[in-house]
Each structure stands twice: as structure tokens, then as C-alpha cells.
Amino acid sequence: MPSKIITEELKQEIIKYYLSQPMTIKQVADKYNLCSPTITKILANIPKYPKAKLYNPNLKEHFFQTIDNEIAAYFLGLLITDGNVFIDRNSRRQASISITL
């Protein structure tokens, strides 16, 4: 399979498309028929949308600012006892939450 030539014009088009709305790298790769690592290299210096806004635009960013209901207290307790928050600096990803029961 012949490789696709990535011109400066194509790079600028990809960047403009990516910045037009929150989307995943895979969505951009699918649109331009390129692999995700190629898109990642093109977008390496472009500010990323917060990952949570990609999947849930109705995210309550300040959910834990005041623990004033049973649901917030339960989830915070679950996260403190069985979870963790971490950043994998090698993959340049945003912070992640992991819960293991």
C-alpha cells in the first residue's frame, strides 16, 4: 500500500479540523485516512481539549468542591479507598482515575 504524502497544507487542514470542535485523535485519523500515530505527531504542539469534554460535554467540573449529598460522598469515598489519580508522563496523556475493586 503506498504511503500518503503529508504536505504542509494537509497538516494545516488537519490542525484546523481538530480545533473546530472537541474530537479524538482516532476521529481525525479516520477522516483523513491516516494512522493515529501520524495524527498525533501532526498535533503534538496543538493544545488538547480536556479529555472529559470529549466524552461528556455536560461534565460537572466542580462536583467535589462541596460534598453536600450522599452520591458525592459515596463516590469520593470509593475513590479514596479503592482508587487513585495518576499521570503517565511517558505517554503525554492527561491525568487519569483508576478504581479497582
Summary of the structure (lengths in Angstrom):
residues: 101
radius of gyration: 18.2
end to end distance: 45.4
largest distance: 58.8
contacts: 180
relative contact order: 0.10
helix: 46%
strand: 8%
